[in-house]
Every structure is written in structure tokens, then in C-alpha cells.
Amino acid sequence: MGKINVARVILGGLLAGLVMNVSEYVLNIYVVADEANAVYQRLGVQPPGMHQIAIFLIMGFVLGIIMIFVYAAMRPRFGAGAKTAIIAGVVTWIVSMFGPVADVVMGITPPSMLGLPGIWSLVEMAVAGVIGAWVYKESA
């Protein structure tokens, strides 16, 4: 069992983060924009500006790195490959859904904002996990 290759975790994580950020762009600009804007209006807040978007992009890359770290940590037990990468993506998705679920519980966002966006992000993270894991190789 080799050591975790940190450089490859970062490289694979950045690639996974890129996949997630592009997917989130499509989701938020083309799929749920109207519903999200209705939530902003109801709450009396402005839609995200460039500063917030920059933070979200950074968060996407950090989440990708965390996902590939989880993949690298799982490899000795589950083996290398797409199945382990998908499991790492699902684990990351579960943890990432705590915030959106809390927002629904608190009445900040409607439950409908969990349905399609939740399924979308599940698929997105599974795909991002496979793509990021494709780059990851163990240290010698």
C-alpha cells in the first residue's frame, strides 16, 4: 500500500472541481435560475455577484480536492477504479447536502430546490469523481 500522492490529489481534485463548477454554472444559469431568483426576491437579497461567485468557484475546487482525497484514502480498501470514484463522489455529495437540507428545514429555500438540483449534483459529483480519479496515481 503506497502513500497518498498529494500532488495527484490536488491535480485530480482541480479537474473534478472544474467539472463540478461547469455543471453548477449550467444548473444555476439555465435550469433553476427562475426558481432561485424567486427565492432571492422572497428573502429580499440580491442574486450572487462576482465576489460570491468567485467564492463558490473556489469552494468547488476545494470540494473536488476533498473528493479525490477521499478516493485516494478509499483505494486500499475498495480498489482503484470508477466504482471507488463513484463511491467517493456519493460520500462527498452526502456531506455537501447538509447545508441545502438545513436551508429547507429552516424555511429559507423551498423543498423543490432539493429535488432536481440534488439529483443533478449527485450525478455531477459521481462523474467528477470518476474524471478526477482518472488523473490520480499512487506514489511509488
Beta strands, then each sheet from edge to edge (+ up, - down):
end
